[in-house]
Amino acid sequence: MAKKTWAEKLHVKHESKVEVVEKDFSWVKAGTKILISTPLIFKERVDVIPHGQFRSVPHIREELANEAGADMTCPMSAGIFMRIVCEAAWDEHLEGAPLDSITPFWRAVDANSNLGKKLRCGVDFIKAKQTEEGIQ
């Protein structure tokens, strides 16, 4: 079976859901309502960040959790979904799409974060786009 492309991972047919944690684990207490979102929902959030503005992944997670009536958005799945969003956008660019037509992931990714360091576009690309847009 062939490995899925980033675009295929982005368009996976899943619904977001809120789950209640049954037992304490790590730093999450039993009874916490956690939103498990989807890659497309994260893409939609990043797509509407205006030129020259920055919204961190934790900020996006907080917005999504509040809208869903959850206590938090799962940080692990959020990181995975944001990587999918970024890599799918980067693939679009590599296939010829101009940067102003792809999801502007540099408006949501801290170049020095773990996520920023993993992306194929490289930290320097993210920093350059942020500088170009006046994002500090």
Number of C-alpha atoms within 10 A of each C-alpha: 3 4 7 9 12 18 15 12 16 24 13 11 10 11 10 13 14 19 14 14 14 11 11 11 9 6 6 13 13 12 13 17 22 21 27 22 22 21 23 21 17 20 21 12 18 25 16 11 16 11 13 14 14 21 17 14 21 15 12 17 20 18 14 21 21 14 9 19 12 19 17 21 24 18 15 9 15 21 17 13 21 24 22 24 26 27 22 21 23 22 17 18 16 12 9 9 13 10 14 9 11 16 23 23 25 24 25 24 26 20 21 13 10 11 17 23 16 14 18 13 15 12 19 13 15 23 19 14 17 22 12 10 15 12 15 9
